[in-house]
Amino acid sequence: MRRLLTFVPVLVAGLCLLAVTAFGQQKLAQTGMKFLNVSLDARATALGEALTAIEGGASSMFYNPAGMSRMTGLADVALGQVQWIADIKHNYAAVSLSPFDGEFGVLGLMIQTVDYGDLQGTILDFSTAKGYDDIGTFNPKATMIGLGYARALSDKFSVGGAVKWMHQNLGSGVIALGAGGDQITRSDIAEVLAFDFGMDYKTGYKSLQFGVVIKNFSKEARYIDEGFQLPLVFRLGVSMNVADYFTSDKDMHQLLVSIEAEHPRDYPERVKMGAEYTFMRMLSLRAGFISLADEQKFSYGVGLQKTIGPVGLGVDYAYTPFGVFDKVHTFALRFSF
């Protein structure tokens, strides 16, 4: 059994690297359903999205499903909203359950919805001075629903996975005019299944641990006649509470540092870094950085958490300057029991 637990992490990491090599050839700006790349959780966003090697609750499913494998309570719930650029809003909810004290693993459900707002539709019409006609507004939307599972196979090693269904509706477009001038429309809808696989490994040296995840592994999606790939990404991360070196009172001070390397399908490799200082397990101050990003580089955040009887409550906020675009604000509410 001990040999098996030593071999499995190497095997999983090797399979992830093989998948990235086989299916993750870089195609700059050639993937679709990019809403899957938006960081949803406020804590993760404030940490520069470097959450691959950090344990958590239900929201871990959006980053590394193995991260929810060591839940201590029966249930964890996370809700939040991202006020994205261009008035786009991402809403999410996640629930994870650990029945029978996690003996059979942790089950999770996650939902993400995207509201792109109202857009003005037009159609070419060279008989007018403008060269086009307005055809009213339309409201594109996107939805992701996923089921996750994670299990700690030992006190050091855990694995997790998720299956996700994506649906994106870009609205109805006018493709021609009939003989009587009536509009002939066509709906632009794409649906596809995708899979995430992750693991994390505690080294046994203080709180040092590693995490690896491959996300959005799927077949080609398609709008009418045009096919496209999802934003497949491979991440390898490491995290540690560096307060281990200068204090033994973890109830008073914690300083979590996380670093990860990211190999995406559709843009150059990046390094993500985050740090979180927590005082008395109640107040957390966070900061993060993403290298080689055109607009999104630094991020900041704060979190408050408190346990009242059997219920744990938490509120998180993240602020992300986005270059020439709007500032991004991320809000999250967590509770567990």
N, C-alpha and C positions, 0 to 999 in steps of 0.2 A: 504493500500500500504506500509506504514511504517513497519507494522508487517511482511509483505511478504519479504521485503528487509532485515529484521533482520533474518528471517528464512532460506532464500535461501543459504547464506554462510555456515551455519551449515549443511544444507542438502547436498550441494556439497562436503564439506569436509568429511562428513560421507560416502557418496557414494565412494569417492576416497579411504578411509581407508578400506571399505568393499571390493573393487576391489583388493586392494593389499593383503588383508587377503585371499581372495578366489583364486587368480590366481598368487600371487607373492611369493609362497613358494621358499625359497632359494635353488638354484641349482648351486653350485659353478662351474664356467667355463663350463656351459652346455647350453649356449645360442648362437645363431648365429646372423649374420648380425651385428657384433659388430661395424661396421663403424658408426652406429647410436649413439654410445656413445661418439664419438669424438666431442669436442667443436669446433665450426666453427668460431664464431664471435670473433674478436681480443679483444674487450672490455670485453666480458664475460670470455674469457680465462685468461686475466690478472687479473680478479677479482676472480680467483679460481673457475670459472663456477657458482658462486653464483648469478644467475640472476633471480631466480624465483620471487622475490618480487621487482624487479626493472622495471620501465616502460621504453619503448623504441619504436623503429620503426619496420621496416619490419623484422629485424633479431630476434625480440622477439619470432617469430613463432618457432624457433629452441629450445626455452627454456620454455617459458610459453606464449601461444598465447594471453592470456588476457592482456599481457603487452603492446600490440599495440592498445588497445581500446581507448586511449586518445590522439591519434595523433592530432596535431594542424593544420597541413597542408593538402593539397589534396593528396599528394603522398610521399612515402619514398622508397628509393632504396638502397640496400646493396649488395656489391660484395666482394668476398674475396677468399683467398687460404690459406690452412694449409699445410706447408711442414712438414709432419708427419715423424715418425721414419721409417727406412728401405727404404727411398726414396719413400714412399707412398705419393701421393698428393691428398688432398681433395679440391675440388672447389665448391663454392656455390654462389647462387644469390637469392635474395628475394625482392619482391615488395609488398607494401601494399597501398591500396587506401581508402580514407575516403570521399566518395561523399556526397553532401548535408550537409556539415559541420558535418559529422558523425551521422546524425540523424537516419540513418538506420544501423549503425555499420561500422566496418572496414573490408574490404576484403583483403586477402593476397594470394600470390603464392610464393612457395619456391622450390628450386631445389638444390640437392647435387649430385655431381659425384665423384667417387673415381677411381684413376688410380694406380693400384698396381705395375706397371712396368712390364717388360718382365721377365718371369721365365723360367728356363730350364726344359723341360719335359723329363721323362725317363720311360722306361718299363723294367720289369724284363726279363733277358735273361741269363740263367745259362750256356749257351753254350759259352759265352765269359769269358775272364779272369776277367773282371770288375763285371760280374754278372748282368749287365744292358746295355741297349742301349739308346743313346740319340735319341729323336724323335722331336727335334726342340723346339722352344720357344713358349710360349703362354702368353697372357696378360689378366689376370682377371680384371673385372670391376664391379662397383656397381653404382646404380642410385636410388635416392629418389626424387619423385615429390609430392608435397603436396599443398592442398588448405586450407586456414585458415580463420576464422571469429571471430571477437571479438566485444563486445559491452559494453559500460558503462551503467548499469541499473540505476545508481544514481551517485551523486557526490562522493560516497565512494566505491561503489561496482561494479565490472565489471567481465565478464566471457568471455571465449574464447575456441575455439576448432579447431582441424585440422584433416583432413583425408589424409593419406599418402600412396602412392603406392611405394613399394620397389621391385627392380629387381637386382639380383646379378648373374653374369655369371662367373663361375670359369674356363671357357674354356672347350675344348673338351679333353677327356682322352681316351687313348687306353685301351680297356678292353680285347682284344684278338687278335690273329693273324689268318687270314684265311688260307685255305689250300694252297694257292699260296704264302703265306707270306705277303699278304696285311693286313693293319691295320684296325681293326674294332673299331670305335670310338663311344663315347657317350658324349653328351653335358650335363654339370652340371649347370642347371639354376634353380633358385628359385624365386618365386614372391609371394607377400602377401600384403594385405591391413592392415594398422594399424591406430589407433586413439590416439589423445592427447586431454586432457581436463584440463583446468586451470581456476583459478580465482585469483583476488587480491582484497584486502580490505584496504581502508584508515581508520585508527582508529579515525582520527580527532584530535589526540594529536600531535601537530607539524607536521612533515612529516613522522611519523611512519606508516608503512604499512606492511601487511602480504600478502603472496602469496602461493598458493598450486597448484601442477600440477601432473598429472599422464600421463606418456608418453609410447608409443609403446604398447598400448593395442591391442591385435590381437589374431587371432586363430593360431594354430601351422603351421609353414612353413615346406616345405619338399624338400629335394634333393633326387630324384629317390625314394628309399624305406625308407630313414631315415628322421624322423621328428625332429624338434627342435623348441624351443620357442624364441621369440624376447626378447631383453634386457628390459623388463618392469621395470619401475622405478617410485617411488613416492617421491616427494620433497615438503618440507614445509620450507618456508623462511620468513625472516623479514629484513627490510631495513629502514634506516633513515639517513637523512642529519644531522649529529651531530653538524654541524656548527650553527644550530638553537640555540644552547645553549650559544654561545659566540659572534655571530654577526647577525645583521639583514640585512646586505647588501649581498644578495645572488648573486648579479651580480659580486661581487669581490671575495668571497671565498665560496666554497662548499666542504664539506667533507662527502661523502657518504660511509656508512658502511653497509655491507650486510652479513648475516649469514643464512645458511640453513642446514637442516638435510636431508639426502638422504637414502632412503631404496630401494635398487635395488634387482632384482631377483637373480643375479648370483655372488654377492660378498658381503662382510659384510657392514654394515651401515657405512656411512661417514658423517663428518661435513665439510662443505665448507665455507670459509670466504674470504671476499674481502673488500678493501678500495680504494676509488678514491678521490683524491684531485683535484679540478678544480679551476683554477685562471682566473678570468675575463671571464668566460664561453668560454675560448679559449684553454687553455692548461690543459690537464689532466694527472696526474701521478697515476699509479695504481699498486697494489700488491695483491696477493691472496695466499691462502694456502688450501690444501686438506689433511684431516687427514686420517690415516690408508691406505695410498696409497703406494704401493711397490716402485715405481720409480718416479711418478709424484706428487710432493708435493708443491713446491713454484712456483709462476709465477709472471711476471713483465710486465708492459706495459706503453705505452704512447699514447696520442691521441691529435689531433689538430682539432679544429672545428671553422668555420667562416661562418657568414651569409653575403652574398653579394646580396643586393637587396632582391628579393623574394626567392632566392635559398640558401639553407644551405648546406655547404660542410664539410666533415669530413674524416680524415685519422687516422687509428688506427694500432698499432703494439703490438704484445705480444711475449714475450720470455719465454720459459718453459724448464728448465733443466729436462732431463728425465733419470736420473740415468745412468745405463750402456748403454743406448741407445743414439741415436743422440739427439742433441738439437732440439726442435720444435719451428719453427717460424710461426707466424700467421699474415697475412696482411688483411686489410679491407679498403674499400672505401665506403663512404656513401654520399648520397645527397638527399635533400628533397625540395619540393616547394609547 
